[in-house]
Amino acid sequence: MSVAVVELSDKLSVGDKILIQGATTNFEQTVQSMQIEHKNITTAEAGQSIGLKVEQRVREGDKVYKIIE
């Protein structure tokens, strides 16, 4: 696992399902861990930059979408 820095445009919480897409990236995962300034959080709001634990390699410019069911 690695960590991606994500600038949020909407609220995101641990347990939410997300899709990460880019030129060579395309996978879904459940948010398991997020941090702001090395402190674990369970929810982040629009406009915040977070560290997001990801299951696969992500690249600069990849997009993160929240899956709404």
PDB file with one MODEL, atoms N, CA, C and O in Angstrom:
MODEL        1
ATOM      1  N   MET A   1       0.835  -1.185   0.000  1.00  0.00           N
ATOM      2  CA  MET A   1       0.000   0.000   0.000  1.00  0.00           C
ATOM      3  C   MET A   1       0.878   1.245   0.000  1.00  0.00           C
ATOM      4  O   MET A   1       2.016   1.231   0.467  1.00  0.00           O
ATOM      5  N   SER A   2       0.317   2.309  -0.533  1.00  0.00           N
ATOM      6  CA  SER A   2       1.016   3.589  -0.524  1.00  0.00           C
ATOM      7  C   SER A   2       0.008   4.680  -0.186  1.00  0.00           C
ATOM      8  O   SER A   2      -1.161   4.404   0.083  1.00  0.00           O
ATOM      9  N   VAL A   3       0.478   5.912  -0.205  1.00  0.00           N
ATOM     10  CA  VAL A   3      -0.369   7.043   0.166  1.00  0.00           C
ATOM     11  C   VAL A   3      -0.431   8.027  -0.994  1.00  0.00           C
ATOM     12  O   VAL A   3       0.586   8.340  -1.613  1.00  0.00           O
ATOM     13  N   ALA A   4      -1.632   8.509  -1.280  1.00  0.00           N
ATOM     14  CA  ALA A   4      -1.839   9.539  -2.294  1.00  0.00           C
ATOM     15  C   ALA A   4      -2.318  10.808  -1.608  1.00  0.00           C
ATOM     16  O   ALA A   4      -3.106  10.752  -0.664  1.00  0.00           O
ATOM     17  N   VAL A   5      -1.843  11.949  -2.082  1.00  0.00           N
ATOM     18  CA  VAL A   5      -2.336  13.236  -1.593  1.00  0.00           C
ATOM     19  C   VAL A   5      -3.506  13.639  -2.488  1.00  0.00           C
ATOM     20  O   VAL A   5      -3.378  13.703  -3.711  1.00  0.00           O
ATOM     21  N   VAL A   6      -4.648  13.912  -1.853  1.00  0.00           N
ATOM     22  CA  VAL A   6      -5.875  14.197  -2.599  1.00  0.00           C
ATOM     23  C   VAL A   6      -6.460  15.516  -2.118  1.00  0.00           C
ATOM     24  O   VAL A   6      -6.622  15.731  -0.917  1.00  0.00           O
ATOM     25  N   GLU A   7      -6.777  16.401  -3.064  1.00  0.00           N
ATOM     26  CA  GLU A   7      -7.486  17.658  -2.781  1.00  0.00           C
ATOM     27  C   GLU A   7      -8.970  17.377  -2.969  1.00  0.00           C
ATOM     28  O   GLU A   7      -9.405  17.061  -4.077  1.00  0.00           O
ATOM     29  N   LEU A   8      -9.747  17.488  -1.907  1.00  0.00           N
ATOM     30  CA  LEU A   8     -11.158  17.101  -1.953  1.00  0.00           C
ATOM     31  C   LEU A   8     -12.052  18.210  -2.497  1.00  0.00           C
ATOM     32  O   LEU A   8     -11.867  19.388  -2.191  1.00  0.00           O
ATOM     33  N   SER A   9     -13.028  17.805  -3.315  1.00  0.00           N
ATOM     34  CA  SER A   9     -14.056  18.743  -3.776  1.00  0.00           C
ATOM     35  C   SER A   9     -15.399  18.423  -3.121  1.00  0.00           C
ATOM     36  O   SER A   9     -16.393  19.103  -3.375  1.00  0.00           O
ATOM     37  N   ASP A  10     -15.429  17.385  -2.274  1.00  0.00           N
ATOM     38  CA  ASP A  10     -16.638  16.992  -1.547  1.00  0.00           C
ATOM     39  C   ASP A  10     -16.204  16.247  -0.287  1.00  0.00           C
ATOM     40  O   ASP A  10     -15.036  15.887  -0.142  1.00  0.00           O
ATOM     41  N   LYS A  11     -17.139  16.024   0.607  1.00  0.00           N
ATOM     42  CA  LYS A  11     -16.867  15.303   1.851  1.00  0.00           C
ATOM     43  C   LYS A  11     -16.481  13.855   1.544  1.00  0.00           C
ATOM     44  O   LYS A  11     -17.031  13.246   0.627  1.00  0.00           O
ATOM     45  N   LEU A  12     -15.528  13.300   2.317  1.00  0.00           N
ATOM     46  CA  LEU A  12     -15.107  11.910   2.177  1.00  0.00           C
ATOM     47  C   LEU A  12     -14.904  11.334   3.566  1.00  0.00           C
ATOM     48  O   LEU A  12     -14.356  11.996   4.448  1.00  0.00           O
ATOM     49  N   SER A  13     -15.351  10.092   3.758  1.00  0.00           N
ATOM     50  CA  SER A  13     -15.253   9.447   5.067  1.00  0.00           C
ATOM     51  C   SER A  13     -14.669   8.050   4.938  1.00  0.00           C
ATOM     52  O   SER A  13     -14.777   7.417   3.888  1.00  0.00           O
ATOM     53  N   VAL A  14     -14.051   7.576   6.010  1.00  0.00           N
ATOM     54  CA  VAL A  14     -13.612   6.189   6.072  1.00  0.00           C
ATOM     55  C   VAL A  14     -14.845   5.312   5.854  1.00  0.00           C
ATOM     56  O   VAL A  14     -15.895   5.556   6.449  1.00  0.00           O
ATOM     57  N   GLY A  15     -14.720   4.300   5.009  1.00  0.00           N
ATOM     58  CA  GLY A  15     -15.837   3.423   4.668  1.00  0.00           C
ATOM     59  C   GLY A  15     -16.482   3.755   3.337  1.00  0.00           C
ATOM     60  O   GLY A  15     -17.186   2.920   2.769  1.00  0.00           O
ATOM     61  N   ASP A  16     -16.252   4.980   2.819  1.00  0.00           N
ATOM     62  CA  ASP A  16     -16.782   5.350   1.505  1.00  0.00           C
ATOM     63  C   ASP A  16     -16.079   4.537   0.418  1.00  0.00           C
ATOM     64  O   ASP A  16     -14.906   4.186   0.549  1.00  0.00           O
ATOM     65  N   LYS A  17     -16.816   4.243  -0.655  1.00  0.00           N
ATOM     66  CA  LYS A  17     -16.224   3.572  -1.808  1.00  0.00           C
ATOM     67  C   LYS A  17     -15.783   4.637  -2.801  1.00  0.00           C
ATOM     68  O   LYS A  17     -16.494   5.613  -3.040  1.00  0.00           O
ATOM     69  N   ILE A  18     -14.586   4.437  -3.384  1.00  0.00           N
ATOM     70  CA  ILE A  18     -14.048   5.392  -4.351  1.00  0.00           C
ATOM     71  C   ILE A  18     -13.559   4.662  -5.600  1.00  0.00           C
ATOM     72  O   ILE A  18     -13.270   3.466  -5.569  1.00  0.00           O
ATOM     73  N   LEU A  19     -13.477   5.407  -6.688  1.00  0.00           N
ATOM     74  CA  LEU A  19     -12.916   4.951  -7.953  1.00  0.00           C
ATOM     75  C   LEU A  19     -11.758   5.877  -8.272  1.00  0.00           C
ATOM     76  O   LEU A  19     -11.910   7.098  -8.232  1.00  0.00           O
ATOM     77  N   ILE A  20     -10.603   5.312  -8.587  1.00  0.00           N
ATOM     78  CA  ILE A  20      -9.439   6.111  -8.963  1.00  0.00           C
ATOM     79  C   ILE A  20      -9.128   5.802 -10.419  1.00  0.00           C
ATOM     80  O   ILE A  20      -8.895   4.650 -10.787  1.00  0.00           O
ATOM     81  N   GLN A  21      -9.126   6.863 -11.255  1.00  0.00           N
ATOM     82  CA  GLN A  21      -8.914   6.697 -12.685  1.00  0.00           C
ATOM     83  C   GLN A  21      -7.868   7.668 -13.197  1.00  0.00           C
ATOM     84  O   GLN A  21      -7.739   8.792 -12.710  1.00  0.00           O
ATOM     85  N   GLY A  22      -7.128   7.209 -14.189  1.00  0.00           N
ATOM     86  CA  GLY A  22      -6.151   8.039 -14.868  1.00  0.00           C
ATOM     87  C   GLY A  22      -5.790   7.386 -16.185  1.00  0.00           C
ATOM     88  O   GLY A  22      -6.468   6.460 -16.631  1.00  0.00           O
ATOM     89  N   ALA A  23      -4.719   7.865 -16.813  1.00  0.00           N
ATOM     90  CA  ALA A  23      -4.302   7.327 -18.109  1.00  0.00           C
ATOM     91  C   ALA A  23      -4.034   5.825 -18.032  1.00  0.00           C
ATOM     92  O   ALA A  23      -4.390   5.087 -18.951  1.00  0.00           O
ATOM     93  N   THR A  24      -3.412   5.369 -16.949  1.00  0.00           N
ATOM     94  CA  THR A  24      -3.110   3.942 -16.783  1.00  0.00           C
ATOM     95  C   THR A  24      -3.634   3.392 -15.461  1.00  0.00           C
ATOM     96  O   THR A  24      -3.306   2.267 -15.085  1.00  0.00           O
ATOM     97  N   THR A  25      -4.439   4.170 -14.761  1.00  0.00           N
ATOM     98  CA  THR A  25      -4.968   3.775 -13.449  1.00  0.00           C
ATOM     99  C   THR A  25      -6.474   3.584 -13.554  1.00  0.00           C
ATOM    100  O   THR A  25      -7.164   4.401 -14.163  1.00  0.00           O
ATOM    101  N   ASN A  26      -6.988   2.504 -12.960  1.00  0.00           N
ATOM    102  CA  ASN A  26      -8.435   2.282 -12.957  1.00  0.00           C
ATOM    103  C   ASN A  26      -8.756   1.205 -11.932  1.00  0.00           C
ATOM    104  O   ASN A  26      -8.673   0.015 -12.237  1.00  0.00           O
ATOM    105  N   PHE A  27      -9.127   1.613 -10.704  1.00  0.00           N
ATOM    106  CA  PHE A  27      -9.512   0.633  -9.696  1.00  0.00           C
ATOM    107  C   PHE A  27     -10.448   1.259  -8.675  1.00  0.00           C
ATOM    108  O   PHE A  27     -10.482   2.475  -8.484  1.00  0.00           O
ATOM    109  N   GLU A  28     -11.212   0.374  -8.020  1.00  0.00           N
ATOM    110  CA  GLU A  28     -12.115   0.774  -6.943  1.00  0.00           C
ATOM    111  C   GLU A  28     -11.556   0.273  -5.621  1.00  0.00           C
ATOM    112  O   GLU A  28     -10.881  -0.756  -5.574  1.00  0.00           O
ATOM    113  N   GLN A  29     -11.836   0.999  -4.554  1.00  0.00           N
ATOM    114  CA  GLN A  29     -11.478   0.543  -3.220  1.00  0.00           C
ATOM    115  C   GLN A  29     -12.358   1.247  -2.205  1.00  0.00           C
ATOM    116  O   GLN A  29     -13.018   2.239  -2.513  1.00  0.00           O
ATOM    117  N   THR A  30     -12.358   0.720  -0.994  1.00  0.00           N
ATOM    118  CA  THR A  30     -13.032   1.345   0.130  1.00  0.00           C
ATOM    119  C   THR A  30     -12.005   2.153   0.904  1.00  0.00           C
ATOM    120  O   THR A  30     -10.896   1.674   1.141  1.00  0.00           O
ATOM    121  N   VAL A  31     -12.355   3.376   1.305  1.00  0.00           N
ATOM    122  CA  VAL A  31     -11.442   4.219   2.079  1.00  0.00           C
ATOM    123  C   VAL A  31     -11.224   3.559   3.439  1.00  0.00           C
ATOM    124  O   VAL A  31     -12.165   3.388   4.214  1.00  0.00           O
ATOM    125  N   GLN A  32      -9.976   3.193   3.718  1.00  0.00           N
ATOM    126  CA  GLN A  32      -9.639   2.531   4.977  1.00  0.00           C
ATOM    127  C   GLN A  32      -8.923   3.458   5.947  1.00  0.00           C
ATOM    128  O   GLN A  32      -9.028   3.295   7.163  1.00  0.00           O
ATOM    129  N   SER A  33      -8.187   4.439   5.404  1.00  0.00           N
ATOM    130  CA  SER A  33      -7.388   5.308   6.264  1.00  0.00           C
ATOM    131  C   SER A  33      -7.151   6.643   5.576  1.00  0.00           C
ATOM    132  O   SER A  33      -6.835   6.691   4.388  1.00  0.00           O
ATOM    133  N   MET A  34      -7.308   7.736   6.335  1.00  0.00           N
ATOM    134  CA  MET A  34      -7.026   9.085   5.839  1.00  0.00           C
ATOM    135  C   MET A  34      -6.288   9.843   6.926  1.00  0.00           C
ATOM    136  O   MET A  34      -6.472   9.587   8.116  1.00  0.00           O
ATOM    137  N   GLN A  35      -5.442  10.787   6.497  1.00  0.00           N
ATOM    138  CA  GLN A  35      -4.720  11.616   7.455  1.00  0.00           C
ATOM    139  C   GLN A  35      -4.663  13.058   6.968  1.00  0.00           C
ATOM    140  O   GLN A  35      -4.673  13.335   5.769  1.00  0.00           O
ATOM    141  N   ILE A  36      -4.603  13.964   7.936  1.00  0.00           N
ATOM    142  CA  ILE A  36      -4.263  15.362   7.677  1.00  0.00           C
ATOM    143  C   ILE A  36      -3.114  15.686   8.613  1.00  0.00           C
ATOM    144  O   ILE A  36      -3.225  15.534   9.830  1.00  0.00           O
ATOM    145  N   GLU A  37      -2.003  16.137   8.030  1.00  0.00           N
ATOM    146  CA  GLU A  37      -0.797  16.463   8.798  1.00  0.00           C
ATOM    147  C   GLU A  37      -0.418  15.325   9.747  1.00  0.00           C
ATOM    148  O   GLU A  37      -0.149  15.550  10.927  1.00  0.00           O
ATOM    149  N   HIS A  38      -0.402  14.099   9.213  1.00  0.00           N
ATOM    150  CA  HIS A  38       0.038  12.881   9.921  1.00  0.00           C
ATOM    151  C   HIS A  38      -0.860  12.498  11.088  1.00  0.00           C
ATOM    152  O   HIS A  38      -0.442  11.728  11.953  1.00  0.00           O
ATOM    153  N   LYS A  39      -2.087  13.018  11.134  1.00  0.00           N
ATOM    154  CA  LYS A  39      -3.043  12.641  12.174  1.00  0.00           C
ATOM    155  C   LYS A  39      -4.214  11.922  11.520  1.00  0.00           C
ATOM    156  O   LYS A  39      -4.800  12.425  10.561  1.00  0.00           O
ATOM    157  N   ASN A  40      -4.554  10.741  12.040  1.00  0.00           N
ATOM    158  CA  ASN A  40      -5.667   9.973  11.490  1.00  0.00           C
ATOM    159  C   ASN A  40      -6.979  10.726  11.668  1.00  0.00           C
ATOM    160  O   ASN A  40      -7.240  11.320  12.714  1.00  0.00           O
ATOM    161  N   ILE A  41      -7.798  10.686  10.621  1.00  0.00           N
ATOM    162  CA  ILE A  41      -9.124  11.306  10.649  1.00  0.00           C
ATOM    163  C   ILE A  41     -10.136  10.302  10.099  1.00  0.00           C
ATOM    164  O   ILE A  41      -9.758   9.351   9.415  1.00  0.00           O
ATOM    165  N   THR A  42     -11.407  10.508  10.393  1.00  0.00           N
ATOM    166  CA  THR A  42     -12.450   9.629   9.858  1.00  0.00           C
ATOM    167  C   THR A  42     -13.283  10.317   8.790  1.00  0.00           C
ATOM    168  O   THR A  42     -13.932   9.646   7.987  1.00  0.00           O
ATOM    169  N   THR A  43     -13.276  11.648   8.766  1.00  0.00           N
ATOM    170  CA  THR A  43     -14.030  12.423   7.780  1.00  0.00           C
ATOM    171  C   THR A  43     -13.232  13.659   7.401  1.00  0.00           C
ATOM    172  O   THR A  43     -12.583  14.276   8.246  1.00  0.00           O
ATOM    173  N   ALA A  44     -13.287  14.015   6.115  1.00  0.00           N
ATOM    174  CA  ALA A  44     -12.649  15.241   5.637  1.00  0.00           C
ATOM    175  C   ALA A  44     -13.658  15.995   4.775  1.00  0.00           C
ATOM    176  O   ALA A  44     -14.537  15.395   4.155  1.00  0.00           O
ATOM    177  N   GLU A  45     -13.518  17.297   4.748  1.00  0.00           N
ATOM    178  CA  GLU A  45     -14.468  18.167   4.045  1.00  0.00           C
ATOM    179  C   GLU A  45     -13.884  18.689   2.733  1.00  0.00           C
ATOM    180  O   GLU A  45     -12.674  18.634   2.512  1.00  0.00           O
ATOM    181  N   ALA A  46     -14.757  19.192   1.874  1.00  0.00           N
ATOM    182  CA  ALA A  46     -14.346  19.804   0.614  1.00  0.00           C
ATOM    183  C   ALA A  46     -13.317  20.895   0.881  1.00  0.00           C
ATOM    184  O   ALA A  46     -13.450  21.666   1.831  1.00  0.00           O
ATOM    185  N   GLY A  47     -12.290  20.955   0.038  1.00  0.00           N
ATOM    186  CA  GLY A  47     -11.249  21.965   0.163  1.00  0.00           C
ATOM    187  C   GLY A  47     -10.041  21.507   0.960  1.00  0.00           C
ATOM    188  O   GLY A  47      -8.995  22.156   0.921  1.00  0.00           O
ATOM    189  N   GLN A  48     -10.167  20.399   1.683  1.00  0.00           N
ATOM    190  CA  GLN A  48      -9.034  19.904   2.462  1.00  0.00           C
ATOM    191  C   GLN A  48      -8.145  19.009   1.597  1.00  0.00           C
ATOM    192  O   GLN A  48      -8.628  18.328   0.693  1.00  0.00           O
ATOM    193  N   SER A  49      -6.852  19.017   1.881  1.00  0.00           N
ATOM    194  CA  SER A  49      -5.906  18.079   1.275  1.00  0.00           C
ATOM    195  C   SER A  49      -5.642  16.983   2.287  1.00  0.00           C
ATOM    196  O   SER A  49      -5.309  17.252   3.441  1.00  0.00           O
ATOM    197  N   ILE A  50      -5.794  15.738   1.843  1.00  0.00           N
ATOM    198  CA  ILE A  50      -5.624  14.608   2.752  1.00  0.00           C
ATOM    199  C   ILE A  50      -4.596  13.630   2.201  1.00  0.00           C
ATOM    200  O   ILE A  50      -4.313  13.611   1.003  1.00  0.00           O
ATOM    201  N   GLY A  51      -4.050  12.831   3.086  1.00  0.00           N
ATOM    202  CA  GLY A  51      -3.277  11.663   2.704  1.00  0.00           C
ATOM    203  C   GLY A  51      -4.227  10.482   2.725  1.00  0.00           C
ATOM    204  O   GLY A  51      -4.866  10.219   3.744  1.00  0.00           O
ATOM    205  N   LEU A  52      -4.328   9.768   1.615  1.00  0.00           N
ATOM    206  CA  LEU A  52      -5.271   8.662   1.466  1.00  0.00           C
ATOM    207  C   LEU A  52      -4.495   7.383   1.193  1.00  0.00           C
ATOM    208  O   LEU A  52      -3.742   7.308   0.222  1.00  0.00           O
ATOM    209  N   LYS A  53      -4.672   6.376   2.043  1.00  0.00           N
ATOM    210  CA  LYS A  53      -4.007   5.092   1.822  1.00  0.00           C
ATOM    211  C   LYS A  53      -4.662   4.412   0.630  1.00  0.00           C
ATOM    212  O   LYS A  53      -5.879   4.225   0.607  1.00  0.00           O
ATOM    213  N   VAL A  54      -3.845   4.039  -0.373  1.00  0.00           N
ATOM    214  CA  VAL A  54      -4.354   3.416  -1.595  1.00  0.00           C
ATOM    215  C   VAL A  54      -3.764   2.020  -1.760  1.00  0.00           C
ATOM    216  O   VAL A  54      -2.641   1.747  -1.337  1.00  0.00           O
ATOM    217  N   GLU A  55      -4.547   1.142  -2.385  1.00  0.00           N
ATOM    218  CA  GLU A  55      -4.173  -0.261  -2.531  1.00  0.00           C
ATOM    219  C   GLU A  55      -3.295  -0.525  -3.743  1.00  0.00           C
ATOM    220  O   GLU A  55      -2.613  -1.548  -3.804  1.00  0.00           O
ATOM    221  N   GLN A  56      -3.304   0.391  -4.713  1.00  0.00           N
ATOM    222  CA  GLN A  56      -2.509   0.226  -5.925  1.00  0.00           C
ATOM    223  C   GLN A  56      -1.758   1.523  -6.203  1.00  0.00           C
ATOM    224  O   GLN A  56      -1.979   2.543  -5.550  1.00  0.00           O
ATOM    225  N   ARG A  57      -0.869   1.459  -7.183  1.00  0.00           N
ATOM    226  CA  ARG A  57      -0.098   2.644  -7.544  1.00  0.00           C
ATOM    227  C   ARG A  57      -1.010   3.687  -8.186  1.00  0.00           C
ATOM    228  O   ARG A  57      -1.834   3.370  -9.043  1.00  0.00           O
ATOM    229  N   VAL A  58      -0.846   4.921  -7.757  1.00  0.00           N
ATOM    230  CA  VAL A  58      -1.548   6.045  -8.376  1.00  0.00           C
ATOM    231  C   VAL A  58      -0.513   7.035  -8.881  1.00  0.00           C
ATOM    232  O   VAL A  58       0.633   7.045  -8.431  1.00  0.00           O
ATOM    233  N   ARG A  59      -0.934   7.861  -9.817  1.00  0.00           N
ATOM    234  CA  ARG A  59      -0.014   8.803 -10.441  1.00  0.00           C
ATOM    235  C   ARG A  59      -0.568  10.219 -10.348  1.00  0.00           C
ATOM    236  O   ARG A  59      -1.775  10.426 -10.230  1.00  0.00           O
ATOM    237  N   GLU A  60       0.334  11.178 -10.403  1.00  0.00           N
ATOM    238  CA  GLU A  60      -0.079  12.579 -10.388  1.00  0.00           C
ATOM    239  C   GLU A  60      -1.059  12.819 -11.526  1.00  0.00           C
ATOM    240  O   GLU A  60      -0.824  12.391 -12.656  1.00  0.00           O
ATOM    241  N   GLY A  61      -2.149  13.498 -11.230  1.00  0.00           N
ATOM    242  CA  GLY A  61      -3.162  13.795 -12.237  1.00  0.00           C
ATOM    243  C   GLY A  61      -4.312  12.802 -12.255  1.00  0.00           C
ATOM    244  O   GLY A  61      -5.336  13.067 -12.885  1.00  0.00           O
ATOM    245  N   ASP A  62      -4.169  11.648 -11.570  1.00  0.00           N
ATOM    246  CA  ASP A  62      -5.283  10.704 -11.473  1.00  0.00           C
ATOM    247  C   ASP A  62      -6.449  11.375 -10.745  1.00  0.00           C
ATOM    248  O   ASP A  62      -6.242  12.254  -9.908  1.00  0.00           O
ATOM    249  N   LYS A  63      -7.647  10.966 -11.061  1.00  0.00           N
ATOM    250  CA  LYS A  63      -8.856  11.517 -10.445  1.00  0.00           C
ATOM    251  C   LYS A  63      -9.454  10.492  -9.483  1.00  0.00           C
ATOM    252  O   LYS A  63      -9.420   9.287  -9.733  1.00  0.00           O
ATOM    253  N   VAL A  64     -10.002  10.999  -8.381  1.00  0.00           N
ATOM    254  CA  VAL A  64     -10.662  10.158  -7.387  1.00  0.00           C
ATOM    255  C   VAL A  64     -12.142  10.522  -7.381  1.00  0.00           C
ATOM    256  O   VAL A  64     -12.505  11.685  -7.205  1.00  0.00           O
ATOM    257  N   TYR A  65     -12.991   9.516  -7.575  1.00  0.00           N
ATOM    258  CA  TYR A  65     -14.436   9.715  -7.596  1.00  0.00           C
ATOM    259  C   TYR A  65     -15.067   8.934  -6.452  1.00  0.00           C
ATOM    260  O   TYR A  65     -14.717   7.778  -6.217  1.00  0.00           O
ATOM    261  N   LYS A  66     -15.989   9.559  -5.748  1.00  0.00           N
ATOM    262  CA  LYS A  66     -16.744   8.881  -4.698  1.00  0.00           C
ATOM    263  C   LYS A  66     -17.903   8.132  -5.349  1.00  0.00           C
ATOM    264  O   LYS A  66     -18.655   8.705  -6.137  1.00  0.00           O
ATOM    265  N   ILE A  67     -18.044   6.848  -5.018  1.00  0.00           N
ATOM    266  CA  ILE A  67     -19.111   6.030  -5.581  1.00  0.00           C
ATOM    267  C   ILE A  67     -20.340   6.155  -4.683  1.00  0.00           C
ATOM    268  O   ILE A  67     -20.294   5.821  -3.499  1.00  0.00           O
ATOM    269  N   ILE A  68     -21.429   6.636  -5.259  1.00  0.00           N
ATOM    270  CA  ILE A  68     -22.690   6.799  -4.538  1.00  0.00           C
ATOM    271  C   ILE A  68     -23.620   5.670  -4.979  1.00  0.00           C
ATOM    272  O   ILE A  68     -23.898   5.516  -6.169  1.00  0.00           O
ATOM    273  N   GLU A  69     -24.095   4.887  -4.022  1.00  0.00           N
ATOM    274  CA  GLU A  69     -24.970   3.762  -4.382  1.00  0.00           C
ATOM    275  C   GLU A  69     -26.394   4.026  -3.979  1.00  0.00           C
ATOM    276  O   GLU A  69     -27.265   3.186  -4.206  1.00  0.00           O
TER     277      GLU A  69
ENDMDL
END
